Amino acid sequence: MSTFHVHLPCNNETKTNIMDQKLPMDAITTETIDWTCKVQVVDKFWPRKSSESFMYFQTVPVQDESEQQVSIVLCGDDIPKYENFLGLFQIYLVSFMKVKDPRGYSIRAGMYEWVADRYTIVEAVTNNNGLETPFPASRKLDTLFSHLLSSNV
């Protein structure tokens, strides 16, 4: 089973211009189309049942390089597709997710939530000859760890 979808270029679209619109999270709205964002998974919650329907969903908070955060929402049959993917503190390029206003039951991590569907592309950022640089160390986590260490001394 494939862990991410492949996007085939069409008409005048080339493989290089798919990634041309790499944006920070705060620039991506419900009006933004054909975008890509480099994200790091910061948590991964257990799947749970929606209070509004009988559908299961899973929330995966992610952050970009400037530590802006948003929740990726996986629904129903998409949850198993990403079960062994979207690893904690791993970095991905995500594209073509649906951008929606957060629902009442959602874990709010930003202005919007991103919903994965069959058109979503998730590509792991690995050792790729320096094409994608790793994320800097998280200032939020550094602050948390230094506070925990100082309180245990």
PAKOL-613600 format. One line per 5 residues: number of its first residue (from 1); their letters; for each residue x, y, z of N, C-alpha, C. Coordinates in steps of 0.2 Angstrom, whole numbers, plus 5000, padded with zeros to 4 digits. Layout:
% PAKOL-613600
NUM> A> X,Y,Z,X,Y,Z,X,Y,Z | ... $
***
This chain:
% PAKOL-613600
1> MSTFH> 5004,4994,5000,5000,5000,5000,5004,5006,5000 | 5003,5011,4996,5007,5017,4995,5005,5022,5001 | 5010,5025,5004,5009,5029,5010,5008,5037,5008 | 5009,5038,5001,5007,5045,4999,5005,5045,4992 | 5002,5050,4990,4999,5050,4983,5004,5053,4978 $
6> VHLPC> 5004,5051,4972,5009,5054,4967,5004,5058,4963 | 5007,5064,4962,5004,5069,4957,5007,5069,4951 | 5003,5068,4945,5006,5068,4939,5005,5075,4935 | 5010,5078,4933,5009,5084,4930,5004,5084,4924 | 5000,5089,4923,4995,5089,4917,4996,5096,4914 $
11> NNETK> 4994,5096,4907,4994,5102,4903,5000,5106,4903 | 5001,5112,4905,5007,5116,4906,5011,5115,4912 | 5008,5111,4917,5012,5110,4923,5018,5105,4922 | 5023,5107,4925,5029,5103,4925,5030,5101,4932 | 5035,5096,4933,5036,5093,4940,5040,5099,4944 $
16> TNIMD> 5043,5103,4941,5047,5109,4945,5042,5114,4947 | 5037,5116,4944,5032,5121,4946,5027,5119,4951 | 5027,5112,4952,5022,5110,4957,5024,5112,4964 | 5031,5113,4965,5034,5115,4971,5035,5122,4972 | 5034,5126,4966,5036,5133,4966,5032,5137,4971 $
21> QKLPM> 5026,5135,4973,5023,5139,4978,5024,5136,4985 | 5030,5136,4987,5031,5133,4994,5030,5139,4999 | 5025,5138,5003,5023,5144,5008,5024,5142,5015 | 5025,5147,5019,5024,5146,5026,5017,5145,5028 | 5016,5142,5034,5009,5141,5036,5004,5147,5036 $
26> DAITT> 5007,5152,5039,5003,5158,5040,5000,5161,5033 | 5003,5159,5028,5002,5162,5021,4996,5157,5017 | 4995,5152,5020,4990,5147,5017,4983,5148,5020 | 4978,5149,5016,4972,5151,5018,4967,5146,5014 | 4960,5147,5016,4956,5143,5012,4955,5145,5004 $
31> ETIDW> 4958,5151,5003,4958,5153,4996,4965,5151,4992 | 4970,5148,4996,4976,5147,4993,4976,5140,4989 | 4978,5140,4983,4978,5134,4979,4985,5132,4977 | 4986,5126,4975,4992,5123,4973,4998,5125,4977 | 4998,5123,4984,5003,5125,4988,5007,5119,4991 $
36> TCKVQ> 5013,5121,4993,5017,5116,4997,5020,5119,5003 | 5020,5115,5009,5023,5118,5015,5027,5113,5018 | 5033,5115,5020,5038,5110,5024,5036,5110,5031 | 5034,5104,5034,5032,5104,5041,5035,5098,5045 | 5035,5099,5051,5038,5094,5056,5032,5092,5060 $
41> VVDKF> 5031,5085,5061,5026,5083,5065,5028,5084,5073 | 5024,5087,5077,5025,5088,5084,5021,5084,5089 | 5016,5081,5086,5012,5076,5090,5008,5072,5086 | 5005,5067,5088,5001,5063,5084,4996,5059,5089 | 4990,5062,5089,4985,5059,5094,4981,5053,5091 $
46> WPRKS> 4979,5049,5096,4975,5043,5094,4969,5044,5090 | 4967,5040,5085,4961,5041,5082,4955,5041,5086 | 4950,5045,5085,4944,5045,5089,4938,5046,5085 | 4932,5045,5088,4926,5046,5085,4923,5053,5085 | 4921,5055,5080,4918,5062,5079,4911,5062,5083 $
51> SESFM> 4910,5068,5087,4904,5068,5090,4898,5070,5086 | 4900,5073,5080,4895,5075,5075,4892,5069,5070 | 4896,5064,5070,4895,5058,5065,4898,5052,5068 | 4897,5047,5064,4900,5040,5066,4907,5039,5063 | 4910,5045,5060,4916,5044,5057,4922,5045,5062 $
56> YFQTV> 4928,5041,5061,4934,5042,5065,4938,5047,5062 | 4942,5051,5066,4947,5056,5064,4953,5055,5068 | 4958,5058,5065,4965,5058,5069,4968,5065,5068 | 4970,5068,5073,4973,5075,5073,4981,5074,5074 | 4984,5077,5069,4992,5077,5069,4994,5084,5069 $
61> PVQDE> 4996,5087,5075,4999,5094,5075,5005,5094,5071 | 5007,5099,5067,5013,5100,5064,5015,5108,5064 | 5021,5109,5063,5024,5116,5063,5028,5117,5057 | 5029,5123,5055,5034,5125,5050,5040,5127,5053 | 5045,5130,5049,5051,5132,5051,5051,5138,5056 $
66> SEQQV> 5046,5142,5055,5045,5148,5060,5041,5146,5066 | 5040,5139,5067,5036,5137,5072,5029,5139,5073 | 5026,5141,5067,5019,5142,5066,5016,5135,5066 | 5010,5134,5069,5007,5127,5070,5000,5127,5067 | 4998,5121,5064,4992,5119,5061,4991,5112,5063 $
71> SIVLC> 4984,5110,5063,4983,5103,5064,4981,5100,5057 | 4984,5094,5056,4982,5090,5050,4977,5085,5052 | 4971,5084,5049,4966,5080,5051,4965,5074,5046 | 4966,5068,5048,4965,5062,5044,4958,5059,5046 | 4954,5057,5041,4948,5055,5042,4947,5048,5039 $
76> GDDIP> 4943,5044,5043,4941,5037,5040,4946,5033,5037 | 4945,5031,5031,4950,5027,5028,4957,5030,5027 | 4958,5036,5028,4964,5039,5027,4969,5038,5033 | 4966,5036,5039,4970,5035,5045,4975,5029,5044 | 4972,5023,5042,4977,5018,5041,4983,5019,5036 $
81> KYENF> 4981,5023,5031,4986,5025,5025,4992,5029,5029 | 4991,5033,5034,4996,5037,5037,4999,5034,5044 | 4996,5028,5045,4998,5025,5052,5005,5024,5053 | 5009,5022,5048,5016,5021,5049,5020,5027,5046 | 5016,5032,5044,5019,5038,5041,5018,5044,5046 $
86> LGLFQ> 5020,5050,5044,5019,5056,5048,5022,5054,5055 | 5028,5052,5056,5032,5051,5062,5033,5057,5066 | 5033,5056,5072,5035,5061,5077,5042,5064,5076 | 5042,5071,5075,5048,5075,5074,5051,5074,5067 | 5047,5070,5063,5050,5069,5056,5047,5075,5051 $
91> IYLVS> 5051,5076,5046,5050,5082,5042,5047,5080,5035 | 5042,5084,5033,5038,5082,5026,5037,5088,5022 | 5036,5087,5016,5033,5092,5011,5026,5090,5010 | 5021,5094,5012,5014,5092,5011,5011,5097,5006 | 5007,5094,5002,5004,5098,4996,4997,5096,4995 $
96> FMKVK> 4993,5101,4993,4986,5100,4991,4981,5097,4996 | 4982,5099,5002,4977,5097,5008,4972,5102,5007 | 4966,5100,5009,4960,5105,5010,4961,5109,5016 | 4961,5116,5015,4961,5120,5021,4954,5122,5023 | 4953,5121,5029,4946,5122,5032,4947,5126,5039 $
101> DPRGY> 4941,5129,5040,4940,5132,5047,4940,5127,5052 | 4943,5127,5058,4943,5122,5063,4936,5120,5065 | 4935,5114,5066,4928,5112,5069,4928,5113,5077 | 4923,5113,5080,4922,5114,5087,4926,5109,5091 | 4926,5102,5088,4929,5097,5092,4937,5096,5091 $
106> SIRAG> 4939,5100,5086,4946,5100,5084,4951,5103,5089 | 4957,5100,5089,4962,5103,5093,4965,5109,5089 | 4964,5115,5092,4966,5121,5089,4974,5122,5089 | 4977,5122,5083,4984,5123,5083,4986,5129,5078 | 4981,5132,5075,4982,5137,5071,4975,5140,5068 $
111> MYEWV> 4976,5145,5064,4970,5148,5061,4965,5143,5057 | 4968,5138,5054,4965,5134,5050,4967,5127,5052 | 4963,5122,5049,4965,5115,5050,4966,5112,5042 | 4971,5108,5041,4972,5105,5035,4969,5098,5035 | 4965,5096,5030,4962,5089,5030,4965,5085,5024 $
116> ADRYT> 4968,5080,5025,4971,5075,5020,4965,5072,5016 | 4966,5071,5010,4961,5068,5006,4965,5064,5000 | 4962,5061,4995,4965,5057,4990,4970,5061,4986 | 4969,5068,4986,4973,5072,4981,4980,5074,4985 | 4980,5073,4992,4985,5076,4996,4992,5072,4994 $
121> IVEAV> 4997,5076,4994,5004,5073,4993,5008,5074,4999 | 5011,5069,5002,5015,5070,5008,5022,5066,5006 | 5027,5070,5006,5034,5068,5004,5039,5068,5010 | 5041,5063,5012,5046,5063,5018,5053,5067,5015 | 5055,5071,5019,5061,5075,5018,5067,5071,5021 $
126> TNNNG> 5071,5068,5017,5076,5064,5020,5083,5067,5017 | 5088,5063,5018,5095,5065,5015,5094,5066,5007 | 5093,5072,5005,5092,5073,4998,5097,5078,4995 | 5103,5077,4997,5109,5081,4994,5108,5088,4995 | 5105,5090,5001,5104,5097,5003,5099,5101,4999 $
131> LETPF> 5094,5097,4996,5089,5101,4993,5084,5104,4998 | 5083,5100,5003,5079,5103,5009,5083,5102,5015 | 5084,5108,5018,5088,5108,5024,5084,5106,5030 | 5087,5103,5035,5083,5101,5041,5081,5107,5045 | 5076,5106,5049,5073,5111,5053,5078,5113,5059 $
136> PASRK> 5078,5120,5061,5082,5122,5066,5079,5119,5073 | 5083,5118,5078,5080,5116,5084,5074,5120,5087 | 5069,5117,5089,5063,5121,5091,5065,5125,5097 | 5063,5131,5097,5064,5136,5103,5059,5134,5108 | 5053,5132,5106,5048,5130,5111,5050,5124,5115 $
141> LDTLF> 5053,5119,5112,5055,5113,5115,5061,5115,5120 | 5066,5119,5117,5071,5121,5121,5069,5124,5127 | 5064,5129,5127,5062,5132,5133,5059,5127,5138 | 5055,5122,5135,5052,5117,5139,5057,5113,5143 | 5062,5111,5139,5067,5106,5142,5071,5110,5147 $
146> SHLLS> 5073,5116,5146,5077,5120,5151,5073,5121,5157 | 5066,5122,5157,5062,5123,5162,5062,5117,5166 | 5061,5111,5163,5060,5105,5166,5067,5103,5170 | 5073,5104,5167,5079,5103,5170,5080,5107,5176 | 5079,5113,5175,5080,5118,5181,5076,5116,5187 $
151> SNV> 5070,5114,5186,5065,5112,5191,5067,5106,5195 | 5071,5101,5191,5073,5095,5194,5079,5095,5197 | 5083,5101,5197,5089,5101,5200,5089,5102,5208 $
***
